[in-house]
Amino acid sequence: MGQPVPLVFCCALACSAAMALPVSSFPNLNSLSAEDDLGGAYLRPAHFLLAGVPATLVAGVLVATVGYVLAVRMLDHLHA
């Protein structure tokens, strides 16, 4: 069936790579709700998408490539 442990390890890393939406973490949501003295929002969801989509894509590629190789090498001793 292959090596399920490195795949599970990469899935766990990928869970923290969702950065494209304001609700992906409490600090993002807290930043979205911050307002200036006049009640205007400092940030809009579009700001999160502009920065979050490229960061999520880069993190996903890194987890799928470098993360998998590291997981296989680090966790290989568990199966020996």
All heavy atoms as a GROMACS GRO file, in nm:
protein
  571
    1MET      N    1   0.082  -0.119   0.000
    1MET     CA    2   0.000   0.000   0.000
    1MET      C    3   0.087   0.125   0.000
    1MET      O    4   0.037   0.235  -0.007
    1MET     CB    5  -0.093  -0.002   0.120
    1MET     CG    6  -0.179   0.118   0.128
    1MET     SD    7  -0.313   0.088   0.238
    1MET     CE    8  -0.386   0.246   0.235
    2GLY      N    9   0.214   0.113   0.010
    2GLY     CA   10   0.300   0.230   0.007
    2GLY      C   11   0.336   0.277   0.145
    2GLY      O   12   0.336   0.200   0.241
    3GLN      N   13   0.364   0.403   0.155
    3GLN     CA   14   0.405   0.462   0.283
    3GLN      C   15   0.302   0.566   0.326
    3GLN      O   16   0.306   0.681   0.283
    3GLN     CB   17   0.541   0.528   0.268
    3GLN     CG   18   0.652   0.432   0.235
    3GLN     CD   19   0.784   0.502   0.223
    3GLN    OE1   20   0.793   0.623   0.230
    3GLN    NE2   21   0.888   0.424   0.206
    4PRO      N   22   0.206   0.529   0.411
    4PRO     CA   23   0.103   0.624   0.451
    4PRO      C   24   0.151   0.730   0.551
    4PRO      O   25   0.096   0.838   0.557
    4PRO     CB   26  -0.005   0.537   0.514
    4PRO     CG   27   0.068   0.417   0.563
    4PRO     CD   28   0.181   0.396   0.465
    5VAL      N   29   0.256   0.701   0.628
    5VAL     CA   30   0.300   0.795   0.731
    5VAL      C   31   0.350   0.927   0.670
    5VAL      O   32   0.310   1.035   0.716
    5VAL     CB   33   0.407   0.730   0.822
    5VAL    CG1   34   0.462   0.831   0.920
    5VAL    CG2   35   0.348   0.612   0.895
    6PRO      N   36   0.435   0.926   0.566
    6PRO     CA   37   0.475   1.055   0.507
    6PRO      C   38   0.358   1.133   0.448
    6PRO      O   39   0.353   1.255   0.457
    6PRO     CB   40   0.575   1.015   0.398
    6PRO     CG   41   0.630   0.885   0.442
    6PRO     CD   42   0.515   0.816   0.511
    7LEU      N   43   0.260   1.062   0.391
    7LEU     CA   44   0.144   1.129   0.336
    7LEU      C   45   0.062   1.197   0.446
    7LEU      O   46   0.020   1.312   0.431
    7LEU     CB   47   0.058   1.030   0.258
    7LEU     CG   48  -0.067   1.086   0.192
    7LEU    CD1   49  -0.028   1.193   0.091
    7LEU    CD2   50  -0.146   0.977   0.127
    8VAL      N   51   0.043   1.129   0.557
    8VAL     CA   52  -0.030   1.187   0.670
    8VAL      C   53   0.048   1.306   0.727
    8VAL      O   54  -0.010   1.408   0.763
    8VAL     CB   55  -0.056   1.080   0.778
    8VAL    CG1   56  -0.112   1.142   0.904
    8VAL    CG2   57  -0.150   0.974   0.724
    9PHE      N   58   0.180   1.292   0.734
    9PHE     CA   59   0.265   1.402   0.781
    9PHE      C   60   0.250   1.525   0.692
    9PHE      O   61   0.236   1.637   0.741
    9PHE     CB   62   0.411   1.353   0.783
    9PHE     CG   63   0.508   1.453   0.838
    9PHE    CD1   64   0.519   1.473   0.974
    9PHE    CD2   65   0.590   1.525   0.753
    9PHE    CE1   66   0.610   1.564   1.026
    9PHE    CE2   67   0.681   1.616   0.803
    9PHE     CZ   68   0.691   1.636   0.940
   10CYS      N   69   0.249   1.506   0.560
   10CYS     CA   70   0.232   1.618   0.468
   10CYS      C   71   0.092   1.679   0.479
   10CYS      O   72   0.078   1.801   0.467
   10CYS     CB   73   0.259   1.572   0.325
   10CYS     SG   74   0.433   1.541   0.292
   11CYS      N   75  -0.008   1.596   0.502
   11CYS     CA   76  -0.144   1.650   0.521
   11CYS      C   77  -0.152   1.736   0.645
   11CYS      O   78  -0.219   1.840   0.646
   11CYS     CB   79  -0.245   1.536   0.528
   11CYS     SG   80  -0.273   1.455   0.372
   12ALA      N   81  -0.083   1.696   0.750
   12ALA     CA   82  -0.080   1.776   0.872
   12ALA      C   83  -0.009   1.909   0.847
   12ALA      O   84  -0.052   2.014   0.897
   12ALA     CB   85  -0.010   1.700   0.984
   13LEU      N   86   0.099   1.908   0.768
   13LEU     CA   87   0.165   2.034   0.733
   13LEU      C   88   0.076   2.122   0.647
   13LEU      O   89   0.073   2.244   0.663
   13LEU     CB   90   0.296   2.006   0.658
   13LEU     CG   91   0.412   1.948   0.737
   13LEU    CD1   92   0.528   1.919   0.643
   13LEU    CD2   93   0.454   2.043   0.847
   14ALA      N   94   0.003   2.061   0.556
   14ALA     CA   95  -0.082   2.138   0.465
   14ALA      C   96  -0.198   2.205   0.538
   14ALA      O   97  -0.250   2.307   0.491
   14ALA     CB   98  -0.136   2.047   0.355
   15CYS      N   99  -0.240   2.152   0.650
   15CYS     CA  100  -0.350   2.214   0.726
   15CYS      C  101  -0.316   2.355   0.771
   15CYS      O  102  -0.404   2.438   0.787
   15CYS     CB  103  -0.385   2.129   0.847
   15CYS     SG  104  -0.470   1.978   0.805
   16SER      N  105  -0.190   2.383   0.792
   16SER     CA  106  -0.151   2.517   0.834
   16SER      C  107  -0.115   2.607   0.717
   16SER      O  108  -0.068   2.718   0.738
   16SER     CB  109  -0.032   2.508   0.930
   16SER     OG  110   0.080   2.456   0.862
   17ALA      N  111  -0.139   2.565   0.595
   17ALA     CA  112  -0.102   2.643   0.478
   17ALA      C  113  -0.219   2.721   0.419
   17ALA      O  114  -0.202   2.785   0.316
   17ALA     CB  115  -0.042   2.552   0.371
   18ALA      N  116  -0.334   2.719   0.480
   18ALA     CA  117  -0.450   2.792   0.427
   18ALA      C  118  -0.444   2.937   0.474
   18ALA      O  119  -0.479   2.968   0.586
   18ALA     CB  120  -0.578   2.726   0.472
   19MET      N  121  -0.398   3.025   0.387
   19MET     CA  122  -0.380   3.165   0.425
   19MET      C  123  -0.459   3.262   0.337
   19MET      O  124  -0.440   3.381   0.345
   19MET     CB  125  -0.231   3.200   0.416
   19MET     CG  126  -0.146   3.120   0.510
   19MET     SD  127   0.028   3.147   0.479
   19MET     CE  128   0.065   3.007   0.377
   20ALA      N  129  -0.546   3.210   0.252
   20ALA     CA  130  -0.609   3.295   0.153
   20ALA      C  131  -0.735   3.366   0.203
   20ALA      O  132  -0.778   3.462   0.142
   20ALA     CB  133  -0.645   3.214   0.029
   21LEU      N  134  -0.792   3.322   0.313
   21LEU     CA  135  -0.917   3.381   0.359
   21LEU      C  136  -0.900   3.445   0.496
   21LEU      O  137  -0.818   3.401   0.577
   21LEU     CB  138  -1.026   3.274   0.365
   21LEU     CG  139  -1.062   3.210   0.231
   21LEU    CD1  140  -1.161   3.098   0.251
   21LEU    CD2  141  -1.117   3.313   0.135
   22PRO      N  142  -0.979   3.548   0.525
   22PRO     CA  143  -0.968   3.614   0.655
   22PRO      C  144  -1.006   3.524   0.772
   22PRO      O  145  -0.964   3.548   0.883
   22PRO     CB  146  -1.064   3.732   0.646
   22PRO     CG  147  -1.109   3.742   0.508
   22PRO     CD  148  -1.070   3.617   0.436
   23VAL      N  149  -1.084   3.421   0.748
   23VAL     CA  150  -1.126   3.334   0.857
   23VAL      C  151  -1.035   3.213   0.873
   23VAL      O  152  -1.068   3.120   0.944
   23VAL     CB  153  -1.272   3.288   0.837
   23VAL    CG1  154  -1.366   3.405   0.849
   23VAL    CG2  155  -1.289   3.217   0.705
   24SER      N  156  -0.918   3.214   0.809
   24SER     CA  157  -0.828   3.100   0.819
   24SER      C  158  -0.761   3.091   0.956
   24SER      O  159  -0.714   2.985   0.994
   24SER     CB  160  -0.722   3.104   0.709
   24SER     OG  161  -0.640   3.218   0.722
   25SER      N  162  -0.756   3.201   1.028
   25SER     CA  163  -0.700   3.197   1.163
   25SER      C  164  -0.757   3.313   1.243
   25SER      O  165  -0.808   3.410   1.188
   25SER     CB  166  -0.547   3.206   1.159
   25SER     OG  167  -0.507   3.333   1.116
   26PHE      N  168  -0.746   3.302   1.374
   26PHE     CA  169  -0.797   3.408   1.460
   26PHE      C  170  -0.726   3.542   1.436
   26PHE      O  171  -0.792   3.646   1.429
   26PHE     CB  172  -0.789   3.369   1.607
   26PHE     CG  173  -0.831   3.480   1.698
   26PHE    CD1  174  -0.964   3.514   1.710
   26PHE    CD2  175  -0.736   3.552   1.768
   26PHE    CE1  176  -1.004   3.620   1.792
   26PHE    CE2  177  -0.775   3.657   1.850
   26PHE     CZ  178  -0.909   3.691   1.863
   27PRO      N  179  -0.592   3.545   1.422
   27PRO     CA  180  -0.528   3.675   1.397
   27PRO      C  181  -0.577   3.741   1.268
   27PRO      O  182  -0.593   3.863   1.262
   27PRO     CB  183  -0.379   3.642   1.389
   27PRO     CG  184  -0.364   3.520   1.470
   27PRO     CD  185  -0.491   3.442   1.448
   28ASN      N  186  -0.602   3.660   1.164
   28ASN     CA  187  -0.656   3.718   1.040
   28ASN      C  188  -0.794   3.776   1.062
   28ASN      O  189  -0.825   3.887   1.016
   28ASN     CB  190  -0.662   3.612   0.931
   28ASN     CG  191  -0.528   3.582   0.871
   28ASN    OD1  192  -0.428   3.642   0.907
   28ASN    ND2  193  -0.525   3.488   0.780
   29LEU      N  194  -0.879   3.703   1.131
   29LEU     CA  195  -1.014   3.750   1.157
   29LEU      C  196  -1.012   3.874   1.246
   29LEU      O  197  -1.089   3.968   1.224
   29LEU     CB  198  -1.097   3.639   1.221
   29LEU     CG  199  -1.245   3.665   1.236
   29LEU    CD1  200  -1.308   3.692   1.102
   29LEU    CD2  201  -1.311   3.547   1.301
   30ASN      N  202  -0.924   3.876   1.344
   30ASN     CA  203  -0.912   3.990   1.432
   30ASN      C  204  -0.864   4.113   1.354
   30ASN      O  205  -0.912   4.225   1.376
   30ASN     CB  206  -0.815   3.957   1.545
   30ASN     CG  207  -0.823   4.055   1.659
   30ASN    OD1  208  -0.926   4.118   1.679
   30ASN    ND2  209  -0.715   4.068   1.732
   31SER      N  210  -0.770   4.094   1.262
   31SER     CA  211  -0.722   4.205   1.179
   31SER      C  212  -0.831   4.257   1.087
   31SER      O  213  -0.839   4.376   1.062
   31SER     CB  214  -0.602   4.160   1.095
   31SER     OG  215  -0.497   4.119   1.177
   32LEU      N  216  -0.914   4.168   1.037
   32LEU     CA  217  -1.022   4.209   0.948
   32LEU      C  218  -1.125   4.294   1.022
   32LEU      O  219  -1.182   4.387   0.965
   32LEU     CB  220  -1.090   4.086   0.888
   32LEU     CG  221  -1.202   4.114   0.788
   32LEU    CD1  222  -1.146   4.179   0.663
   32LEU    CD2  223  -1.276   3.987   0.754
   33SER      N  224  -1.146   4.267   1.149
   33SER     CA  225  -1.247   4.342   1.224
   33SER      C  226  -1.195   4.473   1.283
   33SER      O  227  -1.273   4.549   1.342
   33SER     CB  228  -1.304   4.254   1.335
   33SER     OG  229  -1.204   4.224   1.430
   34ALA      N  230  -1.066   4.503   1.267
   34ALA     CA  231  -1.011   4.629   1.320
   34ALA      C  232  -1.063   4.747   1.240
   34ALA      O  233  -1.073   4.743   1.118
   34ALA     CB  234  -0.859   4.624   1.316
   35GLU      N  235  -1.096   4.853   1.312
   35GLU     CA  236  -1.152   4.974   1.249
   35GLU      C  237  -1.074   5.097   1.293
   35GLU      O  238  -1.015   5.100   1.401
   35GLU     CB  239  -1.298   4.991   1.288
   35GLU     CG  240  -1.388   4.880   1.243
   35GLU     CD  241  -1.531   4.900   1.288
   35GLU    OE1  242  -1.555   4.983   1.378
   35GLU    OE2  243  -1.619   4.833   1.234
   36ASP      N  244  -1.076   5.199   1.207
   36ASP     CA  245  -1.011   5.324   1.243
   36ASP      C  246  -1.107   5.408   1.328
   36ASP      O  247  -1.214   5.362   1.366
   36ASP     CB  248  -0.964   5.400   1.119
   36ASP     CG  249  -1.077   5.435   1.024
   36ASP    OD1  250  -1.196   5.423   1.063
   36ASP    OD2  251  -1.048   5.475   0.910
   37ASP      N  252  -1.068   5.531   1.360
   37ASP     CA  253  -1.150   5.616   1.447
   37ASP      C  254  -1.286   5.651   1.387
   37ASP      O  255  -1.381   5.680   1.460
   37ASP     CB  256  -1.074   5.745   1.478
   37ASP     CG  257  -0.952   5.720   1.563
   37ASP    OD1  258  -0.951   5.617   1.635
   37ASP    OD2  259  -0.857   5.801   1.558
   38LEU      N  260  -1.297   5.648   1.257
   38LEU     CA  261  -1.423   5.682   1.190
   38LEU      C  262  -1.510   5.560   1.163
   38LEU      O  263  -1.617   5.571   1.105
   38LEU     CB  264  -1.394   5.755   1.059
   38LEU     CG  265  -1.316   5.885   1.073
   38LEU    CD1  266  -1.283   5.942   0.935
   38LEU    CD2  267  -1.394   5.986   1.156
   39GLY      N  268  -1.466   5.444   1.205
   39GLY     CA  269  -1.545   5.323   1.186
   39GLY      C  270  -1.518   5.251   1.055
   39GLY      O  271  -1.586   5.153   1.024
   40GLY      N  272  -1.422   5.298   0.979
   40GLY     CA  273  -1.388   5.231   0.854
   40GLY      C  274  -1.290   5.116   0.877
   40GLY      O  275  -1.205   5.123   0.965
   41ALA      N  276  -1.305   5.015   0.798
   41ALA     CA  277  -1.218   4.898   0.812
   41ALA      C  278  -1.080   4.927   0.754
   41ALA      O  279  -1.066   4.994   0.652
   41ALA     CB  280  -1.279   4.778   0.741
   42TYR      N  281  -0.977   4.880   0.824
   42TYR     CA  282  -0.841   4.893   0.773
   42TYR      C  283  -0.817   4.798   0.657
   42TYR      O  284  -0.747   4.831   0.561
   42TYR     CB  285  -0.738   4.862   0.883
   42TYR     CG  286  -0.721   4.972   0.984
   42TYR    CD1  287  -0.757   4.953   1.116
   42TYR    CD2  288  -0.666   5.094   0.948
   42TYR    CE1  289  -0.739   5.052   1.211
   42TYR    CE2  290  -0.650   5.195   1.041
   42TYR     CZ  291  -0.686   5.173   1.172
   42TYR     OH  292  -0.669   5.273   1.264
   43LEU      N  293  -0.872   4.679   0.666
   43LEU     CA  294  -0.849   4.576   0.565
   43LEU      C  295  -0.981   4.526   0.509
   43LEU      O  296  -1.084   4.527   0.576
   43LEU     CB  297  -0.774   4.458   0.626
   43LEU     CG  298  -0.635   4.487   0.681
   43LEU    CD1  299  -0.582   4.366   0.756
   43LEU    CD2  300  -0.540   4.524   0.570
   44ARG      N  301  -0.976   4.482   0.385
   44ARG     CA  302  -1.090   4.418   0.319
   44ARG      C  303  -1.052   4.274   0.285
   44ARG      O  304  -0.933   4.241   0.279
   44ARG     CB  305  -1.126   4.493   0.191
   44ARG     CG  306  -1.176   4.634   0.216
   44ARG     CD  307  -1.230   4.699   0.088
   44ARG     NE  308  -1.150   4.671  -0.031
   44ARG     CZ  309  -1.050   4.747  -0.076
   44ARG    NH1  310  -1.017   4.856  -0.011
   44ARG    NH2  311  -0.984   4.715  -0.185
   45PRO      N  312  -1.148   4.187   0.262
   45PRO     CA  313  -1.114   4.049   0.224
   45PRO      C  314  -1.024   4.042   0.101
   45PRO      O  315  -0.944   3.950   0.088
   45PRO     CB  316  -1.250   3.985   0.198
   45PRO     CG  317  -1.343   4.059   0.288
   45PRO     CD  318  -1.292   4.201   0.287
   46ALA      N  319  -1.033   4.138   0.012
   46ALA     CA  320  -0.947   4.139  -0.108
   46ALA      C  321  -0.799   4.149  -0.070
   46ALA      O  322  -0.714   4.091  -0.139
   46ALA     CB  323  -0.986   4.254  -0.200
   47HIS      N  324  -0.769   4.219   0.038
   47HIS     CA  325  -0.630   4.227   0.083
   47HIS      C  326  -0.575   4.090   0.122
   47HIS      O  327  -0.460   4.057   0.094
   47HIS     CB  328  -0.616   4.323   0.202
   47HIS     CG  329  -0.645   4.465   0.168
   47HIS    ND1  330  -0.744   4.536   0.229
   47HIS    CD2  331  -0.588   4.548   0.078
   47HIS    CE1  332  -0.747   4.659   0.181
   47HIS    NE2  333  -0.653   4.669   0.087
   48PHE      N  334  -0.659   4.010   0.186
   48PHE     CA  335  -0.618   3.876   0.226
   48PHE      C  336  -0.599   3.787   0.103
   48PHE      O  337  -0.508   3.706   0.098
   48PHE     CB  338  -0.720   3.813   0.321
   48PHE     CG  339  -0.719   3.875   0.457
   48PHE    CD1  340  -0.803   3.980   0.487
   48PHE    CD2  341  -0.632   3.828   0.554
   48PHE    CE1  342  -0.802   4.037   0.612
   48PHE    CE2  343  -0.630   3.886   0.680
   48PHE     CZ  344  -0.715   3.990   0.709
   49LEU      N  345  -0.687   3.803   0.005
   49LEU     CA  346  -0.675   3.722  -0.116
   49LEU      C  347  -0.550   3.757  -0.195
   49LEU      O  348  -0.483   3.669  -0.250
   49LEU     CB  349  -0.800   3.737  -0.203
   49LEU     CG  350  -0.927   3.677  -0.146
   49LEU    CD1  351  -1.046   3.712  -0.232
   49LEU    CD2  352  -0.914   3.527  -0.133
   50LEU      N  353  -0.517   3.885  -0.203
   50LEU     CA  354  -0.398   3.928  -0.277
   50LEU      C  355  -0.270   3.869  -0.218
   50LEU      O  356  -0.178   3.830  -0.291
   50LEU     CB  357  -0.387   4.080  -0.280
   50LEU     CG  358  -0.479   4.151  -0.377
   50LEU    CD1  359  -0.472   4.302  -0.357
   50LEU    CD2  360  -0.440   4.116  -0.519
   51ALA      N  361  -0.261   3.863  -0.088
   51ALA     CA  362  -0.142   3.808  -0.024
   51ALA      C  363  -0.155   3.659   0.004
   51ALA      O  364  -0.056   3.585  -0.003
   51ALA     CB  365  -0.115   3.882   0.107
   52GLY      N  366  -0.274   3.613   0.032
   52GLY     CA  367  -0.293   3.476   0.077
   52GLY      C  368  -0.292   3.371  -0.032
   52GLY      O  369  -0.242   3.260  -0.011
   53VAL      N  370  -0.347   3.402  -0.149
   53VAL     CA  371  -0.350   3.302  -0.257
   53VAL      C  372  -0.209   3.264  -0.302
   53VAL      O  373  -0.176   3.145  -0.308
   53VAL     CB  374  -0.439   3.349  -0.374
   53VAL    CG1  375  -0.422   3.260  -0.495
   53VAL    CG2  376  -0.585   3.352  -0.331
   54PRO      N  377  -0.121   3.361  -0.333
   54PRO     CA  378   0.015   3.320  -0.370
   54PRO      C  379   0.088   3.248  -0.257
   54PRO      O  380   0.159   3.149  -0.282
   54PRO     CB  381   0.086   3.452  -0.404
   54PRO     CG  382  -0.023   3.548  -0.434
   54PRO     CD  383  -0.140   3.505  -0.352
   55ALA      N  384   0.070   3.293  -0.134
   55ALA     CA  385   0.137   3.227  -0.022
   55ALA      C  386   0.085   3.085  -0.003
   55ALA      O  387   0.163   2.993   0.027
   55ALA     CB  388   0.116   3.308   0.106
   56THR      N  389  -0.044   3.063  -0.021
   56THR     CA  390  -0.100   2.930  -0.009
   56THR      C  391  -0.049   2.839  -0.120
   56THR      O  392  -0.017   2.722  -0.096
   56THR     CB  393  -0.254   2.936  -0.013
   56THR    OG1  394  -0.299   3.016   0.097
   56THR    CG2  395  -0.317   2.799  -0.004
   57LEU      N  396  -0.039   2.890  -0.241
   57LEU     CA  397   0.012   2.810  -0.353
   57LEU      C  398   0.158   2.771  -0.331
   57LEU      O  399   0.196   2.655  -0.352
   57LEU     CB  400  -0.004   2.886  -0.484
   57LEU     CG  401  -0.148   2.907  -0.532
   57LEU    CD1  402  -0.150   2.994  -0.657
   57LEU    CD2  403  -0.216   2.775  -0.557
   58VAL      N  404   0.240   2.866  -0.288
   58VAL     CA  405   0.381   2.837  -0.261
   58VAL      C  406   0.393   2.735  -0.149
   58VAL      O  407   0.471   2.638  -0.158
   58VAL     CB  408   0.459   2.966  -0.228
   58VAL    CG1  409   0.596   2.935  -0.174
   58VAL    CG2  410   0.469   3.054  -0.352
   59ALA      N  411   0.317   2.754  -0.042
   59ALA     CA  412   0.323   2.660   0.071
   59ALA      C  413   0.276   2.521   0.028
   59ALA      O  414   0.334   2.421   0.070
   59ALA     CB  415   0.238   2.712   0.187
   60GLY      N  416   0.174   2.514  -0.055
   60GLY     CA  417   0.126   2.384  -0.103
   60GLY      C  418   0.229   2.311  -0.186
   60GLY      O  419   0.249   2.190  -0.170
   61VAL      N  420   0.297   2.384  -0.275
   61VAL     CA  421   0.402   2.322  -0.356
   61VAL      C  422   0.518   2.276  -0.268
   61VAL      O  423   0.572   2.166  -0.287
   61VAL     CB  424   0.449   2.420  -0.466
   61VAL    CG1  425   0.575   2.370  -0.534
   61VAL    CG2  426   0.339   2.443  -0.568
   62LEU      N  427   0.556   2.358  -0.172
   62LEU     CA  428   0.666   2.319  -0.082
   62LEU      C  429   0.631   2.197   0.002
   62LEU      O  430   0.715   2.109   0.022
   62LEU     CB  431   0.704   2.436   0.008
   62LEU     CG  432   0.781   2.549  -0.059
   62LEU    CD1  433   0.801   2.665   0.038
   62LEU    CD2  434   0.914   2.500  -0.112
   63VAL      N  435   0.509   2.190   0.051
   63VAL     CA  436   0.468   2.074   0.130
   63VAL      C  437   0.466   1.949   0.042
   63VAL      O  438   0.510   1.842   0.085
   63VAL     CB  439   0.330   2.098   0.196
   63VAL    CG1  440   0.271   1.968   0.249
   63VAL    CG2  441   0.342   2.199   0.307
   64ALA      N  442   0.417   1.963  -0.081
   64ALA     CA  443   0.406   1.847  -0.169
   64ALA      C  444   0.541   1.796  -0.217
   64ALA      O  445   0.555   1.678  -0.249
   64ALA     CB  446   0.318   1.881  -0.289
   65THR      N  447   0.641   1.882  -0.223
   65THR     CA  448   0.771   1.840  -0.273
   65THR      C  449   0.871   1.823  -0.158
   65THR      O  450   0.905   1.712  -0.122
   65THR     CB  451   0.824   1.940  -0.376
   65THR    OG1  452   0.829   2.071  -0.317
   65THR    CG2  453   0.736   1.944  -0.500
   66VAL      N  454   0.915   1.934  -0.103
   66VAL     CA  455   1.017   1.930   0.003
   66VAL      C  456   0.963   1.861   0.128
   66VAL      O  457   1.033   1.781   0.190
   66VAL     CB  458   1.066   2.074   0.036
   66VAL    CG1  459   1.165   2.073   0.149
   66VAL    CG2  460   1.125   2.138  -0.088
   67GLY      N  461   0.840   1.889   0.163
   67GLY     CA  462   0.782   1.828   0.282
   67GLY      C  463   0.773   1.677   0.271
   67GLY      O  464   0.800   1.605   0.368
   68TYR      N  465   0.737   1.628   0.154
   68TYR     CA  466   0.726   1.484   0.136
   68TYR      C  467   0.864   1.418   0.145
   68TYR      O  468   0.879   1.314   0.210
   68TYR     CB  469   0.658   1.449   0.004
   68TYR     CG  470   0.634   1.302  -0.011
   68TYR    CD1  471   0.529   1.241   0.054
   68TYR    CD2  472   0.719   1.223  -0.087
   68TYR    CE1  473   0.507   1.105   0.044
   68TYR    CE2  474   0.699   1.087  -0.098
   68TYR     CZ  475   0.592   1.028  -0.033
   68TYR     OH  476   0.572   0.894  -0.043
   69VAL      N  477   0.963   1.477   0.079
   69VAL     CA  478   1.098   1.421   0.084
   69VAL      C  479   1.150   1.420   0.228
   69VAL      O  480   1.206   1.320   0.274
   69VAL     CB  481   1.193   1.499  -0.009
   69VAL    CG1  482   1.337   1.458   0.011
   69VAL    CG2  483   1.152   1.481  -0.155
   70LEU      N  484   1.131   1.528   0.299
   70LEU     CA  485   1.175   1.533   0.439
   70LEU      C  486   1.100   1.431   0.525
   70LEU      O  487   1.158   1.367   0.612
   70LEU     CB  488   1.157   1.673   0.496
   70LEU     CG  489   1.253   1.780   0.444
   70LEU    CD1  490   1.216   1.915   0.500
   70LEU    CD2  491   1.395   1.744   0.479
   71ALA      N  492   0.971   1.418   0.500
   71ALA     CA  493   0.892   1.322   0.579
   71ALA      C  494   0.939   1.180   0.554
   71ALA      O  495   0.951   1.101   0.649
   71ALA     CB  496   0.744   1.336   0.543
   72VAL      N  497   0.968   1.146   0.429
   72VAL     CA  498   1.015   1.011   0.399
   72VAL      C  499   1.149   0.985   0.467
   72VAL      O  500   1.170   0.880   0.527
   72VAL     CB  501   1.026   0.991   0.246
   72VAL    CG1  502   1.102   0.864   0.213
   72VAL    CG2  503   0.889   0.988   0.183
   73ARG      N  504   1.238   1.082   0.462
   73ARG     CA  505   1.371   1.063   0.521
   73ARG      C  506   1.367   1.062   0.674
   73ARG      O  507   1.435   0.982   0.738
   73ARG     CB  508   1.467   1.169   0.472
   73ARG     CG  509   1.499   1.151   0.326
   73ARG     CD  510   1.605   1.243   0.280
   73ARG     NE  511   1.624   1.222   0.136
   73ARG     CZ  512   1.723   1.271   0.069
   73ARG    NH1  513   1.814   1.343   0.130
   73ARG    NH2  514   1.734   1.248  -0.059
   74MET      N  515   1.289   1.153   0.733
   74MET     CA  516   1.284   1.160   0.879
   74MET      C  517   1.205   1.047   0.941
   74MET      O  518   1.239   0.996   1.047
   74MET     CB  519   1.224   1.294   0.924
   74MET     CG  520   1.314   1.412   0.900
   74MET     SD  521   1.257   1.567   0.974
   74MET     CE  522   1.084   1.568   0.947
   75LEU      N  523   1.098   1.007   0.875
   75LEU     CA  524   1.010   0.905   0.933
   75LEU      C  525   1.045   0.765   0.885
   75LEU      O  526   0.978   0.668   0.925
   75LEU     CB  527   0.865   0.938   0.900
   75LEU     CG  528   0.817   1.074   0.952
   75LEU    CD1  529   0.678   1.103   0.901
   75LEU    CD2  530   0.820   1.078   1.102
   76ASP      N  531   1.146   0.753   0.801
   76ASP     CA  532   1.182   0.621   0.747
   76ASP      C  533   1.231   0.528   0.858
   76ASP      O  534   1.211   0.407   0.853
   76ASP     CB  535   1.291   0.636   0.641
   76ASP     CG  536   1.312   0.508   0.564
   76ASP    OD1  537   1.212   0.439   0.538
   76ASP    OD2  538   1.429   0.479   0.530
   77HIS      N  539   1.293   0.583   0.960
   77HIS     CA  540   1.344   0.498   1.069
   77HIS      C  541   1.232   0.434   1.151
   77HIS      O  542   1.253   0.338   1.222
   77HIS     CB  543   1.438   0.578   1.160
   77HIS     CG  544   1.367   0.677   1.246
   77HIS    ND1  545   1.328   0.801   1.200
   77HIS    CD2  546   1.327   0.669   1.376
   77HIS    CE1  547   1.267   0.864   1.298
   77HIS    NE2  548   1.265   0.789   1.405
   78LEU      N  549   1.109   0.485   1.140
   78LEU     CA  550   0.997   0.425   1.213
   78LEU      C  551   0.960   0.288   1.157
   78LEU      O  552   0.909   0.203   1.230
   78LEU     CB  553   0.874   0.517   1.208
   78LEU     CG  554   0.887   0.650   1.281
   78LEU    CD1  555   0.761   0.732   1.260
   78LEU    CD2  556   0.909   0.628   1.428
   79HIS      N  557   0.984   0.270   1.027
   79HIS     CA  558   0.947   0.144   0.963
   79HIS      C  559   1.062   0.044   0.959
   79HIS      O  560   1.046  -0.067   0.915
   79HIS     CB  561   0.898   0.170   0.821
   79HIS     CG  562   0.777   0.255   0.817
   79HIS    ND1  563   0.654   0.210   0.861
   79HIS    CD2  564   0.757   0.382   0.776
   79HIS    CE1  565   0.566   0.306   0.846
   79HIS    NE2  566   0.625   0.412   0.796
   80ALA      N  567   1.178   0.086   1.004
   80ALA     CA  568   1.295  -0.005   0.999
   80ALA      C  569   1.297  -0.102   1.114
   80ALA      O  570   1.234  -0.097   1.211
   80ALA     CB  571   1.422   0.077   0.999
   0.00000   0.00000   0.00000
